[in-house]
């Protein structure tokens, strides 16, 4: 089971799209407003605006996506 970390600046729509993204990626829950250094539950959709996530090593079985790329995947559009 993969963990999906979604990054975008505050106010860009992470929380508004959380349930649809959770279903699309098959995640078991949503962790909103996550900060680097906090624990991550495997299989969770993790939403963050913490810029440090862009530099950190990813946990095993985790993918990091910017919100626009995640929404494109969900809508069947190629990532750009």
HUVEN-V863540 format. One record per pair of residues at least 12 apart in sequence whose C-alpha atoms are under 7 Angstrom apart, sorted by the first residue. I is the first residue (numbers start at 1). J is the second residue. Records with the same first field share a line. If there is no record, write none. Layout:
# HUVEN-V863540
I=J ; J
This chain:
# HUVEN-V863540
1=43
2=42 ; 43 ; 61 ; 62
3=42 ; 43 ; 44 ; 45 ; 61 ; 62 ; 63
4=44 ; 45 ; 46 ; 62 ; 63 ; 64
5=45 ; 46 ; 47 ; 63 ; 64 ; 65
6=46 ; 47 ; 48 ; 64 ; 65 ; 66 ; 67
7=47 ; 48 ; 49 ; 65 ; 66 ; 67
8=48 ; 49 ; 66 ; 67
9=49
10=49
14=47 ; 67
22=45
24=74
27=43 ; 44 ; 45
28=43 ; 44
29=44 ; 45
30=44 ; 45 ; 46
31=44 ; 45 ; 46 ; 47
32=46 ; 47 ; 48
33=47 ; 48
34=46 ; 47 ; 48
35=48 ; 50
36=50 ; 52 ; 53
